[in-house]
Amino acid sequence: MANLEMSMNEKLQTSNPFHFAILVDDQGREIAITEEMIQQACADLAKRCQYPTIRKAA
């Protein structure tokens, strides 16, 4: 498993080290943050937001 994780990290680093991010879990495993994860987090946040009501012009 470590070899698989290392090869994934090596591939990401050789392409461009600034186009990815990684989370480290409690066991020290690296988890690549995907676009899908970010989109899901934004959707969850949007559900929790309370948008202001529209005010009529004075």
Biotite code that builds the C-alpha atoms (Angstrom):
import biotite.structure as struc

atoms = struc.array([
    struc.Atom([0.000, 0.000, 0.000], chain_id="A", res_id=1, res_name="MET", atom_name="CA", element="C"),
    struc.Atom([2.836, 2.389, 0.819], chain_id="A", res_id=2, res_name="ALA", atom_name="CA", element="C"),
    struc.Atom([4.309, 1.858, -2.654], chain_id="A", res_id=3, res_name="ASN", atom_name="CA", element="C"),
    struc.Atom([0.979, 2.738, -4.276], chain_id="A", res_id=4, res_name="LEU", atom_name="CA", element="C"),
    struc.Atom([0.686, 5.918, -2.199], chain_id="A", res_id=5, res_name="GLU", atom_name="CA", element="C"),
    struc.Atom([4.291, 6.856, -2.945], chain_id="A", res_id=6, res_name="MET", atom_name="CA", element="C"),
    struc.Atom([3.866, 6.392, -6.690], chain_id="A", res_id=7, res_name="SER", atom_name="CA", element="C"),
    struc.Atom([0.684, 8.528, -6.640], chain_id="A", res_id=8, res_name="MET", atom_name="CA", element="C"),
    struc.Atom([2.502, 11.276, -4.745], chain_id="A", res_id=9, res_name="ASN", atom_name="CA", element="C"),
    struc.Atom([5.504, 11.081, -7.061], chain_id="A", res_id=10, res_name="GLU", atom_name="CA", element="C"),
    struc.Atom([3.260, 11.449, -10.112], chain_id="A", res_id=11, res_name="LYS", atom_name="CA", element="C"),
    struc.Atom([1.563, 14.481, -8.623], chain_id="A", res_id=12, res_name="LEU", atom_name="CA", element="C"),
    struc.Atom([4.856, 16.094, -7.675], chain_id="A", res_id=13, res_name="GLN", atom_name="CA", element="C"),
    struc.Atom([6.449, 15.597, -11.077], chain_id="A", res_id=14, res_name="THR", atom_name="CA", element="C"),
    struc.Atom([3.499, 17.103, -12.966], chain_id="A", res_id=15, res_name="SER", atom_name="CA", element="C"),
    struc.Atom([3.217, 20.322, -10.942], chain_id="A", res_id=16, res_name="ASN", atom_name="CA", element="C"),
    struc.Atom([3.577, 20.492, -7.161], chain_id="A", res_id=17, res_name="PRO", atom_name="CA", element="C"),
    struc.Atom([1.191, 23.433, -6.861], chain_id="A", res_id=18, res_name="PHE", atom_name="CA", element="C"),
    struc.Atom([-1.890, 21.837, -8.429], chain_id="A", res_id=19, res_name="HIS", atom_name="CA", element="C"),
    struc.Atom([-2.924, 19.535, -5.602], chain_id="A", res_id=20, res_name="PHE", atom_name="CA", element="C"),
    struc.Atom([-3.414, 19.360, -1.869], chain_id="A", res_id=21, res_name="ALA", atom_name="CA", element="C"),
    struc.Atom([-3.271, 16.460, 0.559], chain_id="A", res_id=22, res_name="ILE", atom_name="CA", element="C"),
    struc.Atom([-4.924, 15.783, 3.900], chain_id="A", res_id=23, res_name="LEU", atom_name="CA", element="C"),
    struc.Atom([-3.140, 13.643, 6.485], chain_id="A", res_id=24, res_name="VAL", atom_name="CA", element="C"),
    struc.Atom([-5.434, 11.397, 8.543], chain_id="A", res_id=25, res_name="ASP", atom_name="CA", element="C"),
    struc.Atom([-4.923, 10.246, 12.145], chain_id="A", res_id=26, res_name="ASP", atom_name="CA", element="C"),
    struc.Atom([-2.845, 7.269, 10.990], chain_id="A", res_id=27, res_name="GLN", atom_name="CA", element="C"),
    struc.Atom([-0.519, 9.478, 8.944], chain_id="A", res_id=28, res_name="GLY", atom_name="CA", element="C"),
    struc.Atom([-1.932, 8.408, 5.568], chain_id="A", res_id=29, res_name="ARG", atom_name="CA", element="C"),
    struc.Atom([-2.006, 11.029, 2.840], chain_id="A", res_id=30, res_name="GLU", atom_name="CA", element="C"),
    struc.Atom([-5.338, 11.581, 1.081], chain_id="A", res_id=31, res_name="ILE", atom_name="CA", element="C"),
    struc.Atom([-5.386, 13.677, -2.079], chain_id="A", res_id=32, res_name="ALA", atom_name="CA", element="C"),
    struc.Atom([-8.085, 16.363, -2.111], chain_id="A", res_id=33, res_name="ILE", atom_name="CA", element="C"),
    struc.Atom([-10.136, 16.006, -5.289], chain_id="A", res_id=34, res_name="THR", atom_name="CA", element="C"),
    struc.Atom([-12.266, 18.511, -7.167], chain_id="A", res_id=35, res_name="GLU", atom_name="CA", element="C"),
    struc.Atom([-15.304, 16.394, -6.265], chain_id="A", res_id=36, res_name="GLU", atom_name="CA", element="C"),
    struc.Atom([-14.460, 16.750, -2.545], chain_id="A", res_id=37, res_name="MET", atom_name="CA", element="C"),
    struc.Atom([-14.252, 20.531, -2.888], chain_id="A", res_id=38, res_name="ILE", atom_name="CA", element="C"),
    struc.Atom([-17.527, 20.725, -4.833], chain_id="A", res_id=39, res_name="GLN", atom_name="CA", element="C"),
    struc.Atom([-19.282, 18.604, -2.190], chain_id="A", res_id=40, res_name="GLN", atom_name="CA", element="C"),
    struc.Atom([-17.927, 20.800, 0.606], chain_id="A", res_id=41, res_name="ALA", atom_name="CA", element="C"),
    struc.Atom([-19.151, 23.931, -1.197], chain_id="A", res_id=42, res_name="CYS", atom_name="CA", element="C"),
    struc.Atom([-22.595, 22.397, -1.753], chain_id="A", res_id=43, res_name="ALA", atom_name="CA", element="C"),
    struc.Atom([-22.824, 21.428, 1.939], chain_id="A", res_id=44, res_name="ASP", atom_name="CA", element="C"),
    struc.Atom([-21.788, 24.933, 2.952], chain_id="A", res_id=45, res_name="LEU", atom_name="CA", element="C"),
    struc.Atom([-24.357, 26.526, 0.630], chain_id="A", res_id=46, res_name="ALA", atom_name="CA", element="C"),
    struc.Atom([-27.101, 24.414, 2.254], chain_id="A", res_id=47, res_name="LYS", atom_name="CA", element="C"),
    struc.Atom([-26.097, 25.747, 5.689], chain_id="A", res_id=48, res_name="ARG", atom_name="CA", element="C"),
    struc.Atom([-25.864, 29.423, 4.702], chain_id="A", res_id=49, res_name="CYS", atom_name="CA", element="C"),
    struc.Atom([-28.624, 31.832, 5.592], chain_id="A", res_id=50, res_name="GLN", atom_name="CA", element="C"),
    struc.Atom([-28.879, 34.337, 2.796], chain_id="A", res_id=51, res_name="TYR", atom_name="CA", element="C"),
    struc.Atom([-30.223, 37.808, 3.632], chain_id="A", res_id=52, res_name="PRO", atom_name="CA", element="C"),
    struc.Atom([-33.763, 38.570, 2.570], chain_id="A", res_id=53, res_name="THR", atom_name="CA", element="C"),
    struc.Atom([-34.304, 40.932, -0.333], chain_id="A", res_id=54, res_name="ILE", atom_name="CA", element="C"),
    struc.Atom([-35.065, 44.462, 0.858], chain_id="A", res_id=55, res_name="ARG", atom_name="CA", element="C"),
    struc.Atom([-37.328, 46.816, -0.978], chain_id="A", res_id=56, res_name="LYS", atom_name="CA", element="C"),
    struc.Atom([-35.822, 50.124, -2.079], chain_id="A", res_id=57, res_name="ALA", atom_name="CA", element="C"),
    struc.Atom([-36.670, 53.010, 0.226], chain_id="A", res_id=58, res_name="ALA", atom_name="CA", element="C"),
])
